[in-house]
């Protein structure tokens, strides 16, 4: 199975990259909400639970990448 990746032309530290990461994060959160709605109240479906774990992991990865991109763009204080 192929992992979904974000393909963004240009530099990986620009504003467009940050916006694309934010958009991806919103998409993943929406997917997680959809999967949460498919969870059984009494009986758990292992496939749904596994999918939720994968989406959670991807959310953490994208959040880390977004934080990393934001950290590299911090400005030096004005003197």
MODELLER restraints for C-alpha pairs under 7 A, 6 or more apart:
rsr = mdl.restraints
at = mdl.atoms
rsr.add(forms.Gaussian(group=physical.xy_distance, feature=features.Distance(at['CA:8:A'], at['CA:17:A']), mean=6.83, stdev=0.5))
rsr.add(forms.Gaussian(group=physical.xy_distance, feature=features.Distance(at['CA:13:A'], at['CA:69:A']), mean=5.58, stdev=0.5))
rsr.add(forms.Gaussian(group=physical.xy_distance, feature=features.Distance(at['CA:18:A'], at['CA:66:A']), mean=6.24, stdev=0.5))
rsr.add(forms.Gaussian(group=physical.xy_distance, feature=features.Distance(at['CA:18:A'], at['CA:69:A']), mean=6.88, stdev=0.5))
rsr.add(forms.Gaussian(group=physical.xy_distance, feature=features.Distance(at['CA:21:A'], at['CA:62:A']), mean=6.48, stdev=0.5))
rsr.add(forms.Gaussian(group=physical.xy_distance, feature=features.Distance(at['CA:21:A'], at['CA:66:A']), mean=6.18, stdev=0.5))
rsr.add(forms.Gaussian(group=physical.xy_distance, feature=features.Distance(at['CA:25:A'], at['CA:59:A']), mean=6.21, stdev=0.5))
rsr.add(forms.Gaussian(group=physical.xy_distance, feature=features.Distance(at['CA:25:A'], at['CA:62:A']), mean=6.44, stdev=0.5))
rsr.add(forms.Gaussian(group=physical.xy_distance, feature=features.Distance(at['CA:28:A'], at['CA:55:A']), mean=6.52, stdev=0.5))
rsr.add(forms.Gaussian(group=physical.xy_distance, feature=features.Distance(at['CA:28:A'], at['CA:59:A']), mean=6.37, stdev=0.5))
rsr.add(forms.Gaussian(group=physical.xy_distance, feature=features.Distance(at['CA:32:A'], at['CA:52:A']), mean=6.26, stdev=0.5))
rsr.add(forms.Gaussian(group=physical.xy_distance, feature=features.Distance(at['CA:32:A'], at['CA:55:A']), mean=6.43, stdev=0.5))
rsr.add(forms.Gaussian(group=physical.xy_distance, feature=features.Distance(at['CA:35:A'], at['CA:48:A']), mean=6.63, stdev=0.5))
rsr.add(forms.Gaussian(group=physical.xy_distance, feature=features.Distance(at['CA:35:A'], at['CA:52:A']), mean=6.50, stdev=0.5))
rsr.add(forms.Gaussian(group=physical.xy_distance, feature=features.Distance(at['CA:39:A'], at['CA:45:A']), mean=6.89, stdev=0.5))
rsr.add(forms.Gaussian(group=physical.xy_distance, feature=features.Distance(at['CA:39:A'], at['CA:48:A']), mean=6.73, stdev=0.5))
